[in-house]
Amino acid sequence: MIASGKVPEEVRKGLRKGRRLCLWTLFWIGHIAILMYLVMGQSQAMKTAFIEDVLSLVPALVFLVAAHLETKPATPKYPYGFKRFNSIAFLIAATALLSIGAFTAFDAITTLLMKEHATIGAIQLFGQTFWLGWLMIAALIYSAVPPVILGRLKKPVAVSIEDRVLFTDAQAQKADWQTALAAIFGVLGIGMGWWWADAVAALFISLSILKDGVNAIRKSTGELADGMPRMLASDRVDEEAQEVAAKLRAAYPHSSVRMRETGRYMLAEVVGVDAVGEAQVARFSPAARPWRLAQVSLVPDEGRREA
């Protein structure tokens, strides 16, 4: 069993790298959101890009909080430590991702139904008159670059330490740059007189974000409800969890095996054995990442189930 507050060095390294990436995220996406606000004008796609940038800061923020709490030792009020705060942070991050998609879709559909005709005016710069759309497009191109880099850097770290919050943050970064590209199309559409292009671009990208958000919500609620551990990128049962369960069933063929997650760690319980105590965790741990199995409990029957 992993002691309260003790975090494997492999995970510590990943958390340190994740913290650095999330701090960079707050810097880049924060000032990009300000830039979007300054140039968005009446464009629906630009408004969507701005709201999406603001909401995409939430996963990075909750990751920083959860990563800090995870390394704290147990206290009298929290005798099991703070590792499960990662699960709570995952629910918050998933809600933020779902909110991004839902807001984008609602705003775009409303615009299409009401047939709102957005206009983009001109601006005076250095004594010259420019179409504001060119300034919007330049800002959108600039805003798309950091999320591409940050998302690609975060994803392998999230996979290596099984961090669903950081993985959701990487998905939020993907939503960032995809929204920026869709917004460019929308701004160009307005310039060409296609009043619907702005909203259609926002609606198109919202469908992908909604899908990721719904999947993240499903996995986060399943984790908090003590469901079987799930894969990072899908709702399928985790392969390492299946490996552990198979080893336990082979060792205790006449018992039932139950598994759940607490943050990035897995807890297993064997019900219906003749002895009570902690099993040798290393004997049943996943071969690739043995640190993921934090505890195996042996329970004689339901009436004496361990907490």
Secondary structure, DSSP 8 states (H G I E B T S, - for coil): ---TT---HHHHHHHHHHHHHHHHHHHHHHHHHHHHHHH-TT-HHHHHHHHHHHHTHHHHHHHHHHHHHHTS---SS-TT-STTHHHHHHHHHHHHHHHHHHHHHHHHHHHHHHT------EEEETTEEEEHHHHHHHHHHHHHHHHHHHHHHHHHHHHHTT-HHHHHHHHHHHHHHHHHHHHHHHHHHHHTT-TTHHHHHHHHHHHHHHHHHHHHHHHHHHHHTT---B-SSSSSB-HHHHHHHHHHHHHSTTSEEEEEEETTEEEEEEES-S--EE--HHHHS-SS-GGGEEEEEEESSGGG---
